[in-house]
Amino acid sequence: MTLTHDGAAPPKTAVDIAAYFRRIGLSGFEESAAPDLATLEQIVAAHAQSIAYENLDKFTGRDVHLDVAALNAKLVHGGRGGGCYENNMLLRHVLDALGYRTTGLSGRVLWNLPEDAVMPRLGHMLVRVDLPEGPHLVDVGFGSLTITGALAIESHAEQDTPHGPYRLRPDGPDYVVEGRTGEQWRRMYRFDLSEQLYPDYEMASWYSSHYPESMFVSELVIGRAGAGCRYTMSGGVSRGAELAVHHVDGPSERSSLESPAAVRAALEEYFLIDLSGLPDLDFALLRLF
């Protein structure tokens, strides 16, 4: 990995705005989009339902790149998804191009971890958007519980989104983001308002792609918000794979995937991922079975 950039953003290559809006089902939206809260809510919801959270590059041993050209090629034109850095970096470029004021932030992931767990500061990327209504958090890259709306950072109340409520609980100088599944509030990550720069994300992304014990190189971690539901897929070495459909207003459905072919079919059908650029995926998937 080579770190060649200074400052808050990667080299100035334009994101393909028109193609991005076609990709998320809002063709032509860029022509009338105003940098306000209503527009932000529309973009976030459409992105989360169109571009999956997925770690297939890391799982198959490919490098992940965060520069704009790579994001255009993979997520916008390539029909792929990506991790939190890719999804939120792409969203931030789009918002900047539309005239929003954004800041890159980072979080310590708390999902499914004990109360006393201490995780890396740069385990997750999120984006602050400053609006007349106050600062808001947007995050289209949290996999199984990706936030499909914009959350007011200064509000401590429960906040509704198209896929359920969230809240930001103050904890000293930090905020703890919690999402509700059923009747249970679940901790997602902890963050503060310190700005993070492009090389910070580049380093963290490289580490999560190459550290031998990183879950992203040995397990499938896939998620996408759908209409009235969330789709998730998980799988580990010799543990097989599971597809789950979590209904916003109902119980979850789970099914086992018994072969690489079944996993591939689910990735295409439920997560809308174009797998044509991953000719060795079936071979990598054999590790699960």
C-alpha positions in Angstrom: 0.0 0.0 0.0 1.2 3.5 -0.8 0.0 6.5 1.0 0.5 9.4 -1.4 -2.1 12.0 -0.4 -2.4 14.7 2.2 -5.5 16.3 3.5 -9.1 15.3 4.0 -9.8 13.9 0.6 -8.2 11.7 -2.1 -7.0 13.1 -5.4 -9.5 15.2 -7.2 -11.2 12.9 -9.7 -14.9 13.6 -10.2 -17.5 11.0 -9.1 -19.8 10.1 -11.9 -22.9 11.8 -10.4 -25.3 11.0 -13.3 -24.3 7.3 -13.3 -24.5 7.2 -9.5 -28.1 8.3 -9.5 -29.0 5.8 -12.2 -27.3 3.2 -10.0 -29.5 4.0 -7.0 -32.7 4.3 -9.0 -32.9 8.1 -9.0 -32.1 8.7 -12.7 -31.8 12.5 -13.4 -32.1 13.4 -9.7 -28.9 15.4 -9.9 -30.6 18.0 -12.1 -32.9 19.2 -9.4 -31.2 18.0 -6.1 -30.9 20.8 -3.5 -28.5 20.3 -0.6 -31.2 20.1 2.0 -32.4 17.5 4.6 -35.2 16.1 2.4 -32.8 15.4 -0.5 -30.3 13.9 1.9 -32.9 11.5 3.2 -33.9 10.4 -0.3 -30.3 9.8 -1.4 -29.4 7.8 1.8 -32.5 5.6 1.6 -31.9 4.9 -2.2 -28.2 4.2 -1.7 -28.8 1.7 1.1 -31.4 -0.2 -0.9 -29.3 -0.3 -4.1 -25.7 -0.7 -3.2 -24.9 -3.6 -0.8 -22.5 -3.8 2.0 -20.2 -6.7 1.0 -16.6 -7.9 1.6 -16.2 -10.2 -1.5 -12.9 -8.5 -2.5 -11.4 -9.1 0.9 -12.8 -12.6 1.0 -11.3 -13.5 -2.3 -7.9 -11.8 -1.6 -8.3 -8.7 -3.7 -7.1 -5.3 -2.7 -9.7 -2.6 -1.9 -9.1 0.9 -3.2 -10.8 4.1 -1.9 -9.9 6.6 -4.6 -12.7 8.0 -6.7 -11.7 6.2 -9.9 -11.9 2.9 -8.0 -15.3 3.8 -6.4 -16.7 4.8 -9.8 -15.5 1.6 -11.4 -16.6 -0.8 -8.7 -19.7 0.6 -7.0 -21.1 2.9 -9.6 -20.4 1.2 -13.0 -19.4 -2.3 -11.8 -22.6 -3.3 -10.1 -20.8 -4.2 -6.9 -21.1 -3.2 -3.3 -18.4 -2.5 -0.8 -17.5 -2.1 2.9 -18.1 0.9 5.1 -15.1 2.9 3.7 -16.2 2.4 0.1 -19.9 3.0 0.6 -19.5 6.1 2.8 -16.6 7.5 0.9 -18.7 7.3 -2.3 -21.7 8.9 -0.6 -19.5 11.7 0.8 -18.1 12.5 -2.7 -21.7 12.7 -4.0 -22.8 15.0 -1.2 -19.9 17.3 -1.6 -20.6 17.5 -5.4 -24.2 18.5 -4.6 -23.0 21.3 -2.3 -23.4 19.7 1.2 -20.8 20.4 3.9 -19.4 17.1 5.1 -16.8 15.8 7.5 -15.5 12.3 7.7 -15.7 10.6 11.1 -14.8 7.2 12.6 -16.2 4.8 15.1 -15.3 1.9 17.3 -17.6 -1.0 16.4 -19.6 -2.4 19.4 -21.9 -4.8 17.5 -22.3 -8.2 19.2 -19.4 -7.4 21.6 -19.3 -7.3 25.4 -19.8 -4.1 27.2 -16.1 -3.8 28.2 -14.7 -4.6 24.7 -12.2 -2.0 23.4 -12.1 -1.9 19.6 -9.9 0.2 17.1 -10.8 3.8 16.7 -10.9 3.5 12.9 -13.0 0.4 12.8 -15.8 2.1 10.9 -16.4 5.2 8.7 -19.4 7.5 9.0 -20.1 11.0 7.7 -21.2 14.2 9.4 -23.4 16.5 7.3 -23.9 20.1 8.5 -27.4 21.4 7.7 -29.4 24.5 8.8 -31.3 22.1 11.0 -28.1 21.1 12.7 -25.4 18.4 12.2 -26.6 15.0 11.0 -25.0 11.6 10.8 -25.3 9.5 7.7 -24.0 6.0 7.3 -24.7 3.7 4.4 -22.1 1.1 5.4 -23.0 -0.8 8.5 -24.0 -4.1 6.9 -26.8 -5.8 8.9 -28.2 -2.5 10.3 -27.2 0.2 7.8 -29.0 3.4 8.7 -31.5 4.3 5.9 -32.0 7.9 7.1 -30.1 10.9 8.4 -29.9 11.2 12.2 -29.7 14.5 14.1 -26.5 14.3 16.1 -27.7 16.8 18.8 -30.9 14.9 19.4 -30.9 12.2 22.1 -34.4 11.0 21.3 -35.5 8.0 19.3 -35.3 8.8 15.6 -37.3 7.0 12.9 -35.9 5.8 9.6 -37.6 3.8 6.8 -36.1 0.6 8.4 -36.7 1.3 12.1 -35.7 3.6 14.9 -32.2 4.6 16.1 -30.8 6.8 18.9 -27.6 8.5 19.6 -26.8 8.1 23.3 -24.2 10.6 24.7 -21.4 9.0 26.7 -18.8 11.6 27.8 -17.4 13.2 24.7 -18.6 10.3 22.6 -21.9 9.2 21.1 -23.1 5.6 21.1 -25.3 4.7 18.1 -28.0 2.2 18.9 -30.5 0.6 16.6 -33.7 -1.2 17.6 -34.4 -4.7 16.4 -37.8 -5.9 17.7 -38.0 -4.6 21.2 -34.3 -4.6 21.8 -31.9 -1.7 21.5 -28.5 -2.9 20.1 -25.2 -1.0 20.3 -23.6 -0.4 16.9 -20.6 1.8 17.4 -19.1 4.6 19.4 -17.9 7.8 17.7 -16.8 11.4 18.5 -16.7 14.5 16.3 -12.9 14.4 15.5 -12.3 14.7 11.7 -10.6 11.8 10.0 -8.6 12.3 6.8 -8.3 10.1 3.7 -5.0 8.4 4.7 -6.7 7.4 8.0 -9.3 5.4 6.1 -6.8 4.1 3.6 -4.7 2.7 6.3 -7.6 1.2 8.2 -9.1 -0.4 5.1 -5.7 -2.0 4.2 -5.4 -3.4 7.7 -8.9 -5.0 7.7 -8.1 -6.5 4.2 -4.7 -8.0 5.2 -4.6 -8.7 8.9 -4.8 -12.6 9.1 -7.3 -12.6 11.9 -9.6 -10.1 10.3 -13.1 -11.5 9.9 -13.4 -9.8 6.5 -10.8 -12.1 5.0 -12.2 -15.3 6.4 -16.0 -14.8 6.6 -18.8 -13.5 4.4 -20.4 -10.3 5.7 -23.1 -9.1 3.4 -26.1 -6.8 3.9 -28.7 -4.7 2.0 -31.8 -2.9 2.9 -34.9 -3.9 0.9 -38.5 -2.7 0.7 -39.8 -3.2 4.3 -36.9 -5.6 5.2 -33.2 -6.2 5.5 -31.3 -8.9 3.8 -28.1 -10.3 5.4 -25.8 -13.2 4.6 -23.1 -14.6 6.9 -20.7 -17.5 6.5 -17.5 -18.8 8.0 -14.9 -21.5 7.3 -16.5 -24.9 7.6 -19.7 -23.3 9.0 -21.6 -22.9 5.8 -23.6 -19.8 5.0 -26.9 -18.4 6.1 -29.3 -16.0 4.3 -31.7 -14.0 6.6 -34.6 -11.8 5.7 -35.4 -9.4 8.6 -38.8 -7.8 8.2 -39.2 -4.4 9.7 -42.7 -5.2 11.0 -42.4 -8.9 11.5 -40.2 -11.9 12.3 -37.0 -12.9 10.6 -36.7 -15.7 8.1 -33.5 -17.7 7.9 -32.3 -20.4 5.5 -29.1 -22.3 5.1 -27.2 -22.1 1.8 -25.7 -25.5 1.1 -23.3 -24.9 -1.8 -21.2 -22.2 -3.6 -23.9 -22.1 -6.3 -26.6 -21.3 -3.7 -24.5 -18.5 -2.2 -23.8 -17.1 -5.7 -27.5 -17.1 -6.5 -28.4 -15.4 -3.3 -25.8 -12.7 -3.8 -27.2 -11.9 -7.2 -30.9 -12.1 -6.3 -31.1 -10.6 -2.8 -28.0 -8.3 -2.7 -28.1 -7.2 -6.4 -24.4 -7.8 -6.8 -22.8 -8.3 -10.2 -20.4 -11.2 -9.8 -19.0 -11.1 -13.3 -15.7 -9.6 -12.1 -15.1 -12.4 -9.5 -14.4 -15.5 -11.6 -12.7 -17.3 -8.7 -15.6 -16.7 -6.2 -16.9 -20.3 -6.3 -13.4 -21.6 -5.5 -13.1 -19.1 -2.5 -16.6 -20.2 -1.3 -15.5 -23.8 -1.0 -13.9 -22.8 2.3 -17.3 -22.4 3.8 -18.4 -26.0 3.1 
